[in-house]
Amino acid sequence: MTARKVLLDDMHALLAPERFKDFTVNGLQVEGSDRVTRIMSGVTASQALLDEAVAWQADMVLVHHGYFWKNEPVAITGMKQRRIATLLAHDINLVAWHLPLDAHATLGNNVLLADRMGWQVKGVLDGEMGQGLLYHGEMTECSQQTLAQQFQQRLDHKPLMISGHDRPIRRIAWCTGGAQDMIIEAAEAGVDAFVSGEVSERTTHLAREMGITYYAAGHHATERDGIRALGVRLAQQHDVEHRFVDIDNPV
């Protein structure tokens, strides 16, 4: 058992949320027990994940996608009321880390995607939202179709590919999740391919006209590893149990 404050202080020091201009609240979003024995992590604080946390008697739910997003309705009604009521009824803390977890140099979604795919990180192409959101690097040269197959094998998700040229892929840039519009910065950096989680209608035309191949490798699929790694670290550093639950999401 560990004090909630100790865990939160550790995560704040590790992830430095003050460096980011985010769309949501990073850190503690819903307060529960001040002592934590069990932490359940998952990508998104869906009702399905909360139900798993209740069944496991977790004291903290740790996610990448929490609540209280910019421009969402502020009223706590309907689905939002049911989710928050579940947390409060069972004294469960909800802790969310969004952009700080994408960017972290060892536990972040971006660097762990590179690890999973076997890419060599060369650096970051910083943007206005915070440092380390757009990574770039190199991979073993292969055809565009071979890279698509690698995504399906290593992420268990079939990617959508938009070919912007007929070259093989060696230089690559990426940002996990809903970062499709970073394709402009990636193309300007001269890479062969850009990878994010989701695609928009405009992305097709940007890829074709800017001469860069684009892969939508899955928002959920590209963001499993960071939150799981953070939960594992907390269990290693503190007197808590950790369990990651992967609620299936095809997006």
Disulfide bonds with the S-S distance in Angstrom:
none
